[in-house]
């Protein structure tokens, strides 16, 4: 079922909550510039395996409200805190992809991991996000031809072959965001880093990353593995930035095992 949670005055986030009576809960945070629907192939399998799967659209993306401000890690982490608090979630696995992984890191650091017992970082845009050069290019493209920018991101995203219909579907996910929020998150990825957050993570952490990732290099995952005590890094040798889809059977089995 889908509903809205008020994250801040005048800002409601869309939440997809499937199998609310599941034995274990996984809360998914999507990547930029997508929304919770990117995890369709996780919801399909994991709910059937008895998990409760919750997807949240960040402010500015998907079906959530799209205010002009609030696109910083602290605020986005506070939004997730509002969802976890409102839904009274506890002992959950928090799984974040790309920028969603970075938001998950800030959430655990800033809020002491409230309600979260396990963390999964999927091709996380951390501890750093975009270089200045990449950010400036994406900002210029977003300001002048956002659909073309999104098409370029789609072309870089996957290592494995992607059909035309799938590309079209994936492209539409990005178009559901607002232009201003799309640009604001690019600036966040350029300007904010997460090195100080990593030593504060003490819960079990699984790091998943495609070795052919052209968006966030695999070296970033290795750095996370070094900085997060006791973390486990699992490389996906046949994936780019889209491990959740490119090797979804392997990914889903690993996630179910870790979260179960």
FISEGU-444013 format. One record per residue: residue number from 1; residue in three letters; x, y, z of N, C-alpha, C in turn. Coordinates in nm, 3 decimals. Each point is the difference from the previous one (the first is absolute). Example, Ala and Ser with C-alpha at 12.3 -4.5 7.8 and 13.67 -1.06 7.14 Angstrom:
   resi   resn    n.east   n.north      n.up   ca.east   ca.north     ca.up    c.east   c.north      c.up
      1    ALA     1.319    -0.569     0.780    -0.089      0.119     0.000     0.090     0.120     0.000
      2    SER    -0.035     0.105    -0.072     0.082      0.119     0.006    -0.077     0.109     0.073
//
This chain:
   resi   resn    n.east   n.north      n.up   ca.east   ca.north     ca.up    c.east   c.north      c.up
      1    UNK     0.085    -0.119     0.000    -0.085      0.119     0.000     0.088     0.124     0.000
      2    UNK    -0.054     0.109    -0.053     0.075      0.124    -0.005    -0.069     0.107     0.082
      3    UNK     0.080     0.081     0.067    -0.054      0.110     0.079     0.107     0.107     0.016
      4    UNK    -0.035     0.110     0.063     0.092      0.112     0.019     0.031     0.019     0.148
      5    UNK     0.126     0.035     0.027     0.045      0.031     0.135     0.052     0.143     0.001
      6    UNK    -0.044     0.079     0.097     0.049      0.137     0.010     0.140    -0.001     0.060
      7    UNK     0.097     0.044    -0.078     0.139      0.002     0.045     0.038     0.133     0.064
      8    UNK    -0.068     0.106    -0.042     0.023      0.135     0.052    -0.127     0.078    -0.032
      9    UNK    -0.022     0.115     0.065    -0.120      0.078    -0.031    -0.013     0.028    -0.150
     10    UNK    -0.110    -0.047    -0.058    -0.024      0.024    -0.141     0.073    -0.093    -0.096
     11    UNK     0.070    -0.100     0.053     0.075     -0.093    -0.087    -0.039    -0.143     0.034
     12    UNK    -0.069    -0.065    -0.093    -0.041     -0.138     0.018     0.077    -0.091    -0.095
     13    UNK     0.042    -0.113     0.053     0.075     -0.098    -0.079    -0.090    -0.118    -0.033
     14    UNK     0.013    -0.049    -0.123    -0.077     -0.117    -0.039     0.072    -0.126     0.047
     15    UNK    -0.077    -0.091     0.059     0.052     -0.126     0.053    -0.077    -0.116    -0.062
     16    UNK     0.072    -0.094    -0.058    -0.060     -0.126    -0.048     0.031    -0.106     0.103
     17    UNK    -0.102    -0.059     0.058     0.016     -0.095     0.110    -0.066    -0.131    -0.040
     18    UNK     0.081    -0.099    -0.034    -0.052     -0.126    -0.053     0.026    -0.111     0.102
     19    UNK    -0.105    -0.077     0.026     0.006     -0.110     0.096     0.029     0.050     0.142
     20    UNK    -0.084     0.088     0.054     0.025      0.059     0.132     0.012    -0.102     0.113
     21    UNK    -0.051    -0.121    -0.019     0.008     -0.102     0.104     0.121    -0.092    -0.018
     22    UNK     0.092     0.040    -0.088     0.119     -0.081    -0.023     0.084    -0.019     0.125
     23    UNK     0.077    -0.109     0.002     0.076     -0.035     0.120     0.118     0.092     0.025
     24    UNK     0.057     0.057    -0.105     0.112      0.094     0.010    -0.025     0.115    -0.096
     25    UNK     0.051     0.118     0.034    -0.026      0.119    -0.081     0.128     0.051    -0.063
     26    UNK    -0.009     0.032    -0.129     0.109      0.067    -0.072    -0.054     0.132    -0.051
     27    UNK     0.068     0.108     0.036    -0.037      0.134    -0.048     0.099     0.040    -0.108
     28    UNK    -0.051     0.027    -0.121     0.084      0.028    -0.117     0.005     0.151    -0.027
     29    UNK     0.121     0.050    -0.024     0.021      0.138    -0.041     0.058     0.000    -0.141
     30    UNK    -0.074     0.059    -0.092     0.038     -0.002    -0.141     0.120     0.090    -0.028
     31    UNK     0.050    -0.009    -0.122     0.111      0.085    -0.044    -0.048     0.122    -0.076
     32    UNK     0.091     0.090    -0.025    -0.026      0.118    -0.084     0.012    -0.043    -0.144
     33    UNK    -0.088     0.046    -0.087    -0.115      0.089     0.017    -0.132    -0.078    -0.007
     34    UNK    -0.005    -0.115     0.067    -0.108     -0.096    -0.018    -0.105     0.011     0.109
     35    UNK    -0.069    -0.108     0.031    -0.094     -0.006     0.111    -0.012    -0.145     0.044
     36    UNK    -0.088    -0.027     0.096    -0.004     -0.132     0.062    -0.031    -0.111    -0.100
     37    UNK    -0.059     0.034    -0.114    -0.039     -0.104    -0.096     0.120    -0.070    -0.064
     38    UNK     0.120     0.056     0.018     0.118     -0.069    -0.053     0.018    -0.137     0.065
     39    UNK    -0.060    -0.021     0.118     0.016     -0.126     0.074    -0.112    -0.099    -0.030
     40    UNK    -0.065     0.014    -0.113    -0.110     -0.091    -0.036     0.041    -0.146     0.012
     41    UNK     0.121    -0.033    -0.044     0.041     -0.140    -0.004     0.047    -0.051     0.135
     42    UNK     0.014     0.089     0.097     0.020     -0.041     0.138    -0.136    -0.023     0.067
     43    UNK    -0.093     0.092    -0.019    -0.133     -0.015     0.059    -0.066    -0.129    -0.049
     44    UNK     0.015    -0.029    -0.129    -0.063     -0.119    -0.058     0.044    -0.127     0.072
     45    UNK     0.131    -0.014     0.022     0.053     -0.124     0.056    -0.005    -0.001     0.152
     46    UNK     0.038     0.109     0.063     0.019     -0.001     0.144    -0.132    -0.003     0.077
     47    UNK    -0.104     0.063    -0.053    -0.129     -0.008     0.068    -0.053    -0.144    -0.005
     48    UNK     0.026    -0.069    -0.111    -0.039     -0.139    -0.010     0.076    -0.090     0.095
     49    UNK     0.119     0.046     0.040     0.082     -0.076     0.095    -0.030     0.038     0.145
     50    UNK    -0.103     0.084     0.020    -0.043      0.030     0.135     0.048     0.131     0.058
     51    UNK     0.066     0.083    -0.081     0.050      0.128     0.049    -0.104     0.110    -0.019
     52    UNK     0.002     0.095     0.090    -0.072      0.125    -0.019     0.096     0.095    -0.071
     53    UNK    -0.040     0.051    -0.114     0.084      0.091    -0.079    -0.063     0.139    -0.004
     54    UNK     0.077     0.098     0.042    -0.047      0.138     0.002     0.091     0.083    -0.090
     55    UNK    -0.060     0.070    -0.094     0.075      0.091    -0.086    -0.044     0.143     0.026
     56    UNK     0.096     0.090     0.010    -0.029      0.141     0.026     0.052     0.085    -0.115
     57    UNK    -0.083     0.088    -0.053     0.047      0.101    -0.096     0.053     0.119     0.080
     58    UNK     0.128     0.038    -0.023     0.050      0.121     0.067    -0.085     0.121    -0.039
     59    UNK     0.008     0.103     0.080    -0.060      0.127    -0.042     0.056     0.039    -0.137
     60    UNK    -0.084     0.051    -0.087     0.045      0.043    -0.131    -0.002    -0.108    -0.107
     61    UNK    -0.031    -0.125     0.039     0.012     -0.112    -0.094    -0.125    -0.088     0.008
     62    UNK    -0.027    -0.070    -0.111    -0.113     -0.090    -0.003    -0.131     0.070     0.030
     63    UNK    -0.078    -0.056     0.090    -0.131      0.053     0.035     0.003     0.090     0.123
     64    UNK     0.116     0.021     0.057     0.010      0.085     0.118    -0.013     0.148    -0.038
     65    UNK    -0.029     0.083     0.103    -0.003      0.144    -0.021     0.137     0.049    -0.047
     66    UNK    -0.002     0.111    -0.071     0.122      0.051    -0.064     0.026     0.145     0.040
     67    UNK     0.038     0.022     0.126     0.029      0.137     0.045     0.126     0.055    -0.067
     68    UNK     0.020     0.129     0.016     0.115      0.064    -0.064     0.130    -0.025     0.077
     69    UNK    -0.011    -0.041     0.126     0.122     -0.014     0.080    -0.002    -0.132     0.077
     70    UNK     0.108    -0.024     0.076     0.009     -0.119     0.083     0.085    -0.110    -0.060
     71    UNK     0.080     0.032    -0.100     0.077     -0.103    -0.069     0.145    -0.001     0.049
     72    UNK     0.014    -0.036     0.128     0.129     -0.020     0.064    -0.009    -0.132     0.076
     73    UNK     0.115    -0.062     0.025    -0.004     -0.130     0.066    -0.071     0.005     0.134
     74    UNK     0.024     0.105     0.079    -0.064      0.006     0.131    -0.152     0.000    -0.012
     75    UNK    -0.053     0.084    -0.089    -0.144      0.010    -0.014    -0.059    -0.129    -0.057
     76    UNK     0.066    -0.058    -0.099    -0.051     -0.124    -0.060     0.005    -0.114     0.101
     77    UNK     0.103    -0.003     0.085     0.006     -0.100     0.107    -0.111     0.024     0.102
     78    UNK    -0.027     0.126     0.030    -0.109      0.032     0.093    -0.135    -0.042    -0.057
     79    UNK    -0.016     0.011    -0.132    -0.123     -0.047    -0.064    -0.019    -0.150     0.024
     80    UNK     0.108    -0.076    -0.014    -0.008     -0.145     0.022    -0.030    -0.028     0.147
     81    UNK     0.057     0.081     0.089    -0.029     -0.015     0.143    -0.150     0.020     0.025
     82    UNK    -0.059     0.096    -0.068    -0.143      0.023     0.017    -0.082    -0.121    -0.044
     83    UNK     0.041    -0.064    -0.109    -0.070     -0.120    -0.047     0.013    -0.113     0.101
     84    UNK     0.124    -0.026     0.044     0.024     -0.109     0.094    -0.075     0.023     0.131
     85    UNK    -0.001     0.125     0.046    -0.070      0.033     0.125    -0.151    -0.011    -0.017
     86    UNK    -0.052     0.055    -0.108    -0.144     -0.003    -0.022    -0.053    -0.142    -0.013
     87    UNK     0.075    -0.085    -0.069    -0.043     -0.138    -0.020     0.038    -0.091     0.117
     88    UNK     0.073     0.058     0.097     0.043     -0.074     0.120     0.079    -0.125    -0.038
     89    UNK     0.094     0.019    -0.089     0.081     -0.111    -0.048     0.114    -0.029     0.097
     90    UNK     0.032    -0.128     0.014     0.113     -0.040     0.083     0.061    -0.126    -0.059
     91    UNK     0.127    -0.021     0.029     0.072     -0.120    -0.043    -0.010    -0.021    -0.151
     92    UNK     0.012     0.108    -0.076    -0.012     -0.011    -0.146     0.137    -0.003    -0.065
     93    UNK     0.002    -0.044    -0.125     0.117      0.014    -0.087    -0.022     0.123    -0.087
     94    UNK     0.096     0.091     0.002    -0.007      0.121    -0.083     0.091    -0.021    -0.120
     95    UNK    -0.058     0.001    -0.120     0.074     -0.029    -0.123    -0.006     0.121    -0.092
     96    UNK     0.114     0.059    -0.031     0.004      0.118    -0.084     0.086    -0.019    -0.122
     97    UNK    -0.052     0.041    -0.115     0.076     -0.008    -0.125     0.055     0.136    -0.039
     98    UNK     0.125     0.007    -0.038     0.064      0.120    -0.052    -0.014     0.116     0.099
     99    UNK    -0.066     0.108    -0.038    -0.020      0.110     0.095    -0.087    -0.045     0.117
    100    UNK    -0.090    -0.094    -0.023    -0.076     -0.057     0.110     0.089    -0.067     0.103
    101    UNK     0.111    -0.059    -0.048     0.097     -0.058     0.093     0.068     0.107     0.083
    102    UNK     0.030     0.113    -0.064     0.060      0.112     0.073    -0.098     0.054     0.105
    103    UNK    -0.126     0.012    -0.035    -0.101      0.046     0.095    -0.013    -0.098     0.116
    104    UNK     0.007    -0.129    -0.030    -0.007     -0.102     0.105     0.118     0.014     0.096
    105    UNK     0.118     0.026    -0.052     0.118      0.021     0.085    -0.023     0.119     0.092
    106    UNK    -0.047     0.112    -0.055    -0.024      0.117     0.083    -0.110    -0.028     0.104
    107    UNK    -0.102    -0.076    -0.039    -0.106     -0.033     0.096     0.057    -0.075     0.120
    108    UNK     0.078    -0.105    -0.026     0.055     -0.081     0.109     0.092     0.084     0.087
    109    UNK     0.079     0.085    -0.062     0.093      0.087     0.074    -0.074     0.106     0.080
    110    UNK    -0.095     0.067    -0.063    -0.067      0.115     0.061    -0.103    -0.040     0.104
    111    UNK    -0.067    -0.112    -0.023    -0.109     -0.041     0.089     0.033    -0.126     0.080
    112    UNK     0.128    -0.032     0.007     0.040     -0.115     0.080    -0.057    -0.132    -0.048
    113    UNK    -0.037    -0.003    -0.127    -0.058     -0.123    -0.054    -0.133    -0.037     0.060
    114    UNK    -0.075     0.098     0.049    -0.129     -0.029     0.064    -0.089    -0.087    -0.088
    115    UNK    -0.043    -0.112     0.055    -0.088     -0.091    -0.071     0.070    -0.094    -0.097
    116    UNK     0.127     0.022    -0.024     0.074     -0.076    -0.102     0.098    -0.096     0.068
    117    UNK    -0.005    -0.126    -0.037     0.093     -0.097     0.056     0.105    -0.046    -0.100
    118    UNK    -0.028     0.021    -0.132     0.095     -0.040    -0.104    -0.003     0.102    -0.112
    119    UNK     0.114     0.017    -0.067     0.015      0.100    -0.106     0.052    -0.068    -0.126
    120    UNK    -0.061     0.033    -0.114     0.046     -0.051    -0.130     0.028     0.120    -0.091
    121    UNK     0.121     0.008    -0.050     0.043      0.109    -0.088     0.020    -0.057    -0.139
    122    UNK    -0.080     0.045    -0.095    -0.004     -0.055    -0.136     0.056     0.104    -0.096
    123    UNK     0.120    -0.025    -0.051     0.064      0.096    -0.091    -0.009     0.142     0.058
    124    UNK     0.030     0.012     0.127    -0.023      0.125     0.073     0.088     0.113    -0.051
    125    UNK    -0.061     0.119    -0.009     0.074      0.122    -0.040     0.067     0.058     0.123
    126    UNK     0.095    -0.075     0.053     0.065      0.038     0.125     0.136    -0.070     0.007
    127    UNK     0.096     0.058     0.072    -0.010      0.123     0.081    -0.006     0.130    -0.079
    128    UNK     0.027    -0.006    -0.132    -0.017      0.121    -0.081    -0.097    -0.034    -0.113
    129    UNK    -0.057     0.105    -0.060    -0.095     -0.021    -0.108     0.058     0.036    -0.135
    130    UNK    -0.042     0.112    -0.057     0.048      0.043    -0.131     0.122     0.091     0.013
    131    UNK     0.089    -0.012    -0.096     0.108      0.098    -0.011    -0.059     0.132    -0.046
    132    UNK     0.076     0.107     0.020    -0.047      0.131    -0.044    -0.027     0.004    -0.149
    133    UNK     0.085    -0.064    -0.078    -0.015      0.001    -0.145    -0.127    -0.073    -0.043
    134    UNK    -0.022    -0.118     0.059    -0.122     -0.075    -0.032    -0.124     0.077     0.041
    135    UNK     0.004     0.059     0.119    -0.116      0.075     0.049    -0.033     0.119    -0.090
    136    UNK     0.102     0.073    -0.042    -0.025      0.117    -0.086    -0.060    -0.042    -0.133
    137    UNK     0.046    -0.110    -0.055    -0.056     -0.049    -0.126    -0.147    -0.038     0.019
    138    UNK    -0.029    -0.075     0.107    -0.138     -0.044     0.024    -0.092     0.118     0.031
    139    UNK     0.051     0.099     0.071    -0.081      0.118     0.030    -0.035     0.077    -0.127
    140    UNK     0.099     0.014    -0.089    -0.025      0.070    -0.126    -0.102    -0.076    -0.084
    141    UNK     0.013    -0.132    -0.005    -0.094     -0.080    -0.078    -0.140     0.004     0.061
    142    UNK    -0.008    -0.003     0.132    -0.129      0.005     0.067    -0.071     0.132    -0.026
    143    UNK     0.078     0.108    -0.003    -0.057      0.133    -0.022    -0.047     0.022    -0.143
    144    UNK     0.056    -0.076    -0.093    -0.029      0.025    -0.141    -0.078    -0.110    -0.071
    145    UNK     0.022    -0.126     0.043    -0.069     -0.112    -0.066     0.002    -0.118     0.097
    146    UNK    -0.088     0.006     0.099     0.002     -0.104     0.103    -0.029    -0.139    -0.057
    147    UNK    -0.091    -0.016    -0.094    -0.018     -0.133    -0.056     0.127    -0.057    -0.064
    148    UNK     0.077     0.084    -0.068     0.125     -0.047    -0.060     0.099    -0.041     0.109
    149    UNK     0.006     0.078     0.109     0.086     -0.036     0.112    -0.038    -0.136     0.056
    150    UNK    -0.131    -0.022     0.019    -0.047     -0.127     0.053     0.033    -0.116    -0.093
    151    UNK    -0.011     0.025    -0.128     0.035     -0.104    -0.097     0.148    -0.037     0.012
    152    UNK     0.084     0.100     0.019     0.143     -0.025     0.018     0.028    -0.082     0.125
    153    UNK    -0.069     0.033     0.109     0.015     -0.077     0.124    -0.043    -0.144    -0.023
    154    UNK    -0.111    -0.020    -0.068    -0.049     -0.135    -0.029     0.103    -0.080    -0.079
    155    UNK     0.064     0.065    -0.094     0.100     -0.069    -0.083     0.122    -0.041     0.081
    156    UNK     0.033     0.074     0.104     0.115     -0.032     0.085    -0.034    -0.100     0.109
    157    UNK    -0.125    -0.014     0.032    -0.044     -0.067     0.121     0.031    -0.149     0.001
    158    UNK    -0.023    -0.065    -0.113     0.003     -0.146    -0.002     0.121    -0.053    -0.076
    159    UNK     0.052    -0.113     0.046     0.107     -0.072    -0.070    -0.060    -0.104    -0.093
    160    UNK    -0.105    -0.066     0.045    -0.064     -0.102    -0.082    -0.096     0.063    -0.101
    161    UNK    -0.039    -0.080    -0.098    -0.092      0.045    -0.105    -0.135     0.037     0.061
    162    UNK    -0.055     0.111    -0.043    -0.129      0.048     0.047    -0.092     0.016    -0.122
    163    UNK    -0.120    -0.056     0.006    -0.093      0.010    -0.112    -0.052     0.143    -0.015
    164    UNK    -0.051     0.030    -0.118    -0.058      0.132    -0.024    -0.115     0.032     0.094
    165    UNK    -0.097    -0.091     0.017    -0.111      0.028     0.092     0.046     0.023     0.144
    166    UNK     0.101    -0.075     0.044     0.050      0.022     0.137     0.064     0.138     0.011
    167    UNK     0.078     0.037    -0.101     0.062      0.134     0.001    -0.106     0.109     0.007
    168    UNK    -0.107    -0.018    -0.076    -0.108      0.100     0.001    -0.062     0.011     0.138
    169    UNK    -0.026    -0.115     0.062    -0.058     -0.001     0.135     0.094     0.068     0.099
    170    UNK     0.126    -0.033    -0.008     0.101      0.056     0.092     0.010     0.151    -0.019
    171    UNK    -0.004     0.043    -0.124     0.006      0.142    -0.035    -0.118     0.076     0.062
    172    UNK    -0.118    -0.060    -0.004    -0.119      0.065     0.055     0.009     0.019     0.151
    173    UNK     0.069    -0.090     0.069     0.019      0.017     0.144     0.071     0.131     0.030
    174    UNK     0.103     0.030    -0.078     0.075      0.123     0.020    -0.081     0.124    -0.032
    175    UNK    -0.087    -0.009    -0.099    -0.082      0.115    -0.038    -0.102     0.037     0.106
    176    UNK    -0.033    -0.092     0.090    -0.099      0.030     0.104     0.054     0.096     0.105
    177    UNK     0.131     0.017     0.006     0.059      0.097     0.093    -0.022     0.141    -0.054
    178    UNK     0.013     0.099     0.088    -0.001      0.139    -0.044     0.139     0.039    -0.048
    179    UNK     0.004     0.096    -0.092     0.129      0.047    -0.048     0.083     0.062     0.111
    180    UNK    -0.063     0.079     0.088     0.075      0.068     0.106     0.056    -0.098     0.103
    181    UNK    -0.076    -0.105     0.031     0.052     -0.098     0.095     0.111    -0.084    -0.063
    182    UNK    -0.016    -0.030    -0.128     0.105     -0.074    -0.072     0.132     0.077     0.006
    183    UNK    -0.005     0.129    -0.026     0.121      0.083     0.003     0.054     0.016     0.142
    184    UNK    -0.089     0.018     0.097     0.045      0.021     0.138     0.076    -0.120     0.053
    185    UNK    -0.042    -0.120    -0.036     0.070     -0.120     0.046     0.135    -0.014    -0.070
    186    UNK     0.010     0.043    -0.124     0.132      0.002    -0.066     0.096     0.089     0.080
    187    UNK    -0.047     0.117     0.041     0.086      0.090     0.079     0.037    -0.063     0.134
    188    UNK    -0.096    -0.070     0.062     0.029     -0.069     0.126     0.109    -0.105    -0.019
    189    UNK    -0.011    -0.077    -0.106     0.100     -0.103    -0.028     0.137     0.060    -0.029
    190    UNK     0.002     0.121    -0.051     0.126      0.071    -0.025     0.060     0.057     0.128
    191    UNK    -0.084     0.052     0.088     0.048      0.084     0.110     0.014    -0.072     0.134
    192    UNK    -0.073    -0.110     0.020     0.000     -0.066     0.131     0.070    -0.135    -0.006
    193    UNK     0.078    -0.029     0.106     0.069     -0.128     0.011    -0.038    -0.067     0.131
    194    UNK     0.028    -0.129     0.010    -0.051     -0.079     0.113     0.109    -0.069     0.081
    195    UNK     0.123     0.045    -0.012     0.110     -0.067     0.071    -0.024    -0.002     0.151
    196    UNK    -0.050     0.109     0.055    -0.019      0.008     0.145    -0.110    -0.092     0.050
    197    UNK    -0.092    -0.038    -0.087    -0.111     -0.085     0.040     0.041    -0.146     0.016
    198    UNK     0.097    -0.043    -0.077     0.029     -0.143    -0.011     0.044    -0.065     0.131
    199    UNK     0.087     0.064     0.082     0.038     -0.064     0.127    -0.115    -0.015     0.098
    200    UNK    -0.108     0.072    -0.023    -0.116     -0.006     0.091    -0.091    -0.118    -0.030
    201    UNK     0.026    -0.071    -0.107    -0.084     -0.114    -0.037     0.052    -0.124     0.071
    202    UNK    -0.081    -0.054     0.089     0.040     -0.117     0.079    -0.092    -0.119    -0.021
    203    UNK    -0.104     0.016    -0.081    -0.091     -0.112    -0.025     0.055    -0.085    -0.116
    204    UNK    -0.043    -0.126    -0.011     0.045     -0.084    -0.113    -0.030     0.068    -0.133
    205    UNK     0.101     0.007    -0.085    -0.012      0.072    -0.127     0.045    -0.086    -0.116
    206    UNK    -0.085    -0.013    -0.099     0.030     -0.072    -0.124     0.019     0.103    -0.111
    207    UNK     0.111    -0.010    -0.071     0.031      0.091    -0.111    -0.004    -0.080    -0.129
    208    UNK    -0.085     0.041    -0.092    -0.016     -0.066    -0.130     0.036     0.100    -0.108
    209    UNK     0.083    -0.041    -0.096     0.041      0.096    -0.103     0.039    -0.074    -0.127
    210    UNK    -0.046     0.051    -0.113     0.038     -0.056    -0.129     0.142     0.041    -0.036
    211    UNK     0.080    -0.095    -0.042     0.140      0.030    -0.031     0.013     0.083    -0.129
    212    UNK    -0.106     0.004    -0.081     0.004      0.077    -0.125    -0.076     0.132     0.011
    213    UNK    -0.020     0.047     0.122    -0.076      0.123     0.023     0.072     0.120    -0.059
    214    UNK    -0.067     0.070    -0.092     0.058      0.121    -0.062    -0.056     0.128     0.062
    215    UNK    -0.094    -0.014     0.092    -0.057      0.117     0.068     0.073     0.025     0.131
    216    UNK     0.010    -0.102     0.083     0.074      0.005     0.126     0.102    -0.113    -0.004
    217    UNK     0.129     0.030    -0.015     0.100     -0.105    -0.019     0.004    -0.100     0.115
    218    UNK     0.039    -0.120    -0.032     0.010     -0.108     0.099     0.095     0.037     0.114
    219    UNK     0.098     0.084    -0.028     0.094      0.043     0.104    -0.072     0.067     0.117
    220    UNK    -0.115     0.061    -0.025    -0.078      0.062     0.107    -0.049    -0.107     0.099
    221    UNK    -0.042    -0.115    -0.053    -0.045     -0.109     0.086     0.115    -0.053     0.085
    222    UNK     0.116    -0.009    -0.060     0.117     -0.047     0.076     0.035     0.097     0.112
    223    UNK    -0.017     0.129    -0.025     0.025      0.100     0.104    -0.103    -0.013     0.112
    224    UNK    -0.126    -0.019    -0.034    -0.102     -0.021     0.102     0.033    -0.123     0.085
    225    UNK     0.043    -0.105    -0.065     0.034     -0.124     0.070     0.115     0.023     0.099
    226    UNK     0.095     0.084    -0.038     0.112      0.031     0.091    -0.045     0.086     0.117
    227    UNK    -0.094     0.091    -0.026    -0.037      0.100     0.101    -0.110    -0.046     0.095
    228    UNK    -0.084    -0.094    -0.042    -0.110     -0.047     0.084     0.043    -0.131     0.067
    229    UNK     0.020     0.007     0.128     0.054     -0.114     0.074    -0.092    -0.122    -0.013
    230    UNK     0.061    -0.114    -0.033    -0.073     -0.125    -0.007    -0.090    -0.016    -0.121
    231    UNK     0.006     0.093    -0.094    -0.087     -0.009    -0.118     0.046    -0.111    -0.093
    232    UNK    -0.092    -0.046    -0.082     0.028     -0.105    -0.098    -0.025     0.055    -0.140
    233    UNK     0.098    -0.013    -0.087    -0.011      0.046    -0.139    -0.018    -0.120    -0.092
    234    UNK    -0.107     0.004    -0.081    -0.025     -0.105    -0.099     0.001     0.063    -0.138
    235    UNK     0.103    -0.030    -0.081     0.003      0.053    -0.137    -0.095    -0.076    -0.091
    236    UNK    -0.062     0.072    -0.092    -0.084     -0.061    -0.103     0.073     0.017    -0.132
    237    UNK     0.050    -0.110    -0.053     0.093      0.005    -0.112    -0.068     0.016    -0.136
    238    UNK    -0.133    -0.005    -0.004    -0.072      0.014    -0.126    -0.097     0.118     0.004
    239    UNK     0.033     0.100     0.082    -0.089      0.115     0.017     0.076     0.130    -0.011
    240    UNK    -0.076     0.103    -0.041     0.048      0.136     0.008    -0.060     0.065     0.123
    241    UNK    -0.074     0.112    -0.021    -0.060      0.072     0.111    -0.133    -0.062     0.043
    242    UNK    -0.050    -0.096    -0.079    -0.133     -0.054     0.026     0.000    -0.142     0.050
    243    UNK     0.080    -0.029     0.103     0.007     -0.138     0.052    -0.137    -0.054     0.039
    244    UNK    -0.088     0.087     0.049    -0.133     -0.043     0.045    -0.083    -0.057    -0.113
    245    UNK     0.035     0.033    -0.126    -0.071     -0.057    -0.114     0.089    -0.093    -0.080
    246    UNK     0.125     0.038    -0.025     0.086     -0.076    -0.091     0.026    -0.142     0.050
    247    UNK     0.013    -0.016     0.130     0.016     -0.133     0.058    -0.102    -0.016     0.113
    248    UNK    -0.126     0.023    -0.034    -0.100      0.011     0.106    -0.025    -0.131     0.074
    249    UNK     0.015    -0.114    -0.064    -0.018     -0.126     0.071     0.106    -0.016     0.109
    250    UNK     0.125     0.022    -0.036     0.110     -0.008     0.096    -0.016     0.107     0.108
    251    UNK    -0.034     0.121    -0.042    -0.016      0.110     0.094    -0.112    -0.030     0.099
    252    UNK    -0.114    -0.047    -0.048    -0.113     -0.027     0.087     0.030    -0.111     0.100
    253    UNK     0.069    -0.103    -0.045     0.037     -0.108     0.093     0.093     0.052     0.109
    254    UNK     0.096     0.081    -0.038     0.094      0.056     0.096    -0.071     0.091     0.099
    255    UNK    -0.089     0.085    -0.051    -0.072      0.092     0.087    -0.091    -0.076     0.097
    256    UNK    -0.069    -0.102    -0.050    -0.089     -0.080     0.087     0.080    -0.069     0.108
    257    UNK     0.115    -0.052    -0.035     0.084     -0.068     0.098     0.049     0.097     0.106
    258    UNK     0.042     0.119    -0.041     0.054      0.098     0.092    -0.110     0.057     0.090
    259    UNK    -0.116     0.027    -0.056    -0.108      0.064     0.075    -0.084    -0.098     0.079
    260    UNK     0.011    -0.129    -0.032    -0.089     -0.099     0.058     0.025    -0.033     0.146
//
